[in-house]
């Protein structure tokens, strides 16, 4: 066997291994599960990437999805700051803040809705203008559904990012 034949053989082997490697890596990338978007939350010196509490496809908004509620500390002068990725903010989205009075147990929820691309950050005060304390917030992606029994349209949240707030030390 000549040196030239050995070099051709090695070159062909390297090419085959290279093509196989590219195919395996490409297949792994295509088969990788799609990661759900996360909301960035910052409060009182703590940062967290919040995973969804609920994350269902738009076409199946009532799917079973078991997520968790994140917890963030807040206190006077240190608001909760949220940053939303384009996967949320480039769609119609809703925001709910829940405030309460620890003494009376009274709770008030305020809801806001935003058009696609109009807002991707929020600053949430730890105490509202009525002196109530922030209990928690939710970022929501709405979907419309129709109850086939009653033909009634309803808006449900197919994706929710939930954050409970605690008093900071």
C-alpha positions in Angstrom: 0.0 0.0 0.0 1.3 3.4 -0.9 1.4 6.5 1.3 -1.0 8.2 -1.1 -3.6 5.4 -0.6 -3.2 5.5 3.2 -3.8 9.3 3.2 -6.9 9.0 1.0 -8.2 6.3 3.3 -7.6 8.4 6.4 -9.1 11.5 4.7 -12.3 9.5 3.8 -12.5 8.1 7.4 -12.1 11.6 8.9 -14.8 12.9 6.5 -17.2 10.1 7.5 -16.6 10.7 11.2 -17.1 14.4 10.7 -20.4 14.0 8.9 -21.7 11.5 11.5 -20.7 13.9 14.3 -22.6 16.8 12.6 -25.7 14.5 12.1 -25.7 13.3 15.8 -25.3 16.9 17.2 -28.0 18.2 14.8 -30.4 15.5 15.9 -29.7 16.2 19.5 -30.4 19.9 19.0 -33.7 19.2 17.2 -34.8 16.7 19.8 -33.9 18.9 22.8 -37.0 19.9 24.7 -38.0 23.6 24.3 -37.3 25.5 27.4 -40.1 27.7 28.6 -39.5 31.4 29.0 -38.5 32.8 32.4 -39.3 36.1 34.1 -36.3 37.8 35.7 -37.1 39.1 39.2 -35.0 41.3 41.4 -35.8 42.6 44.9 -33.8 43.6 48.0 -30.5 42.4 46.5 -31.8 39.0 45.3 -32.1 38.0 41.7 -34.0 35.0 40.4 -35.0 33.5 37.0 -38.6 32.5 37.6 -39.9 29.4 35.9 -43.6 29.2 35.0 -46.1 28.1 37.5 -48.3 27.0 34.5 -47.1 26.7 30.9 -49.4 25.1 28.4 -49.5 25.4 24.6 -51.9 28.0 23.3 -54.0 25.3 21.5 -54.2 23.3 24.8 -54.6 26.1 27.4 -55.9 23.8 30.2 -53.1 21.2 30.1 -51.8 19.7 33.3 -48.7 21.5 34.3 -47.2 21.5 37.8 -44.9 24.4 38.4 -44.0 26.2 41.5 -44.4 29.7 42.9 -41.2 31.6 43.4 -40.6 33.6 46.6 -38.9 37.0 46.7 -38.3 39.3 49.7 -39.6 42.9 49.5 -39.6 45.8 51.9 -40.2 49.6 51.9 -37.8 51.3 49.5 -36.9 48.0 47.8 -39.5 47.2 45.1 -39.9 44.1 43.1 -38.5 44.6 39.6 -39.5 42.3 36.8 -38.1 41.9 33.3 -39.9 39.8 30.7 -38.4 38.1 27.7 -39.8 38.7 24.2 -41.6 35.3 24.3 -43.9 37.0 26.8 -43.8 40.7 26.1 -44.2 40.4 22.3 -47.7 38.9 23.0 -50.8 40.3 24.7 -50.1 39.7 28.4 -51.6 40.4 31.8 -50.2 41.3 35.2 -51.9 40.9 38.6 -50.6 42.3 41.9 -52.1 41.2 45.2 -51.9 43.5 48.2 -53.2 42.8 51.7 -53.6 44.1 55.2 -51.8 41.8 57.7 -54.0 43.0 60.5 -57.5 42.8 59.0 -56.8 40.1 56.4 -58.3 42.2 53.6 -56.9 41.4 50.2 -57.0 43.5 47.0 -56.0 42.3 43.5 -55.2 44.8 40.7 -55.1 43.6 37.1 -53.4 45.2 34.2 -53.2 44.2 30.5 -50.6 45.1 28.0 -50.5 45.1 24.2 -47.8 43.2 22.4 -44.4 45.0 22.4 -45.5 47.9 24.6 -43.8 46.9 27.9 -41.2 44.4 29.0 -40.3 45.6 32.6 -42.3 46.4 35.7 -41.5 47.9 39.1 -43.9 46.8 41.8 -44.0 48.8 45.0 -43.9 46.7 48.2 -46.6 48.9 49.7 -49.4 50.4 47.6 -51.0 53.9 47.9 -53.5 52.6 50.4 -50.8 51.2 52.7 -51.5 47.6 51.9 -48.5 45.2 51.7 -47.5 43.3 48.5 -48.4 39.6 48.9 -47.6 38.4 45.4 -47.7 38.9 41.6 -48.5 37.0 38.5 -47.5 37.5 34.9 -50.1 35.8 32.6 -50.5 34.9 28.9 -54.2 34.7 28.0 -56.0 32.4 25.6 -59.5 32.4 24.5 -61.5 29.2 25.0 -65.1 28.3 24.1 -67.2 26.0 26.4 -68.7 23.6 23.9 -71.6 22.9 26.2 -72.7 26.5 26.6 -71.0 28.2 23.6 -69.6 30.8 26.0 -66.3 32.4 25.3 -63.8 32.7 28.2 -60.3 34.0 28.7 -58.0 31.7 30.6 -54.2 32.0 31.3 -52.4 29.3 29.4 -49.1 30.4 31.0 -48.5 31.9 34.5 -45.4 33.0 36.3 -46.2 33.4 40.0 -44.1 35.1 42.7 -45.0 35.3 46.4 -43.4 38.1 48.3 -42.2 37.9 51.9 -41.0 40.6 54.2 -37.3 41.0 53.8 -35.0 40.7 56.8 
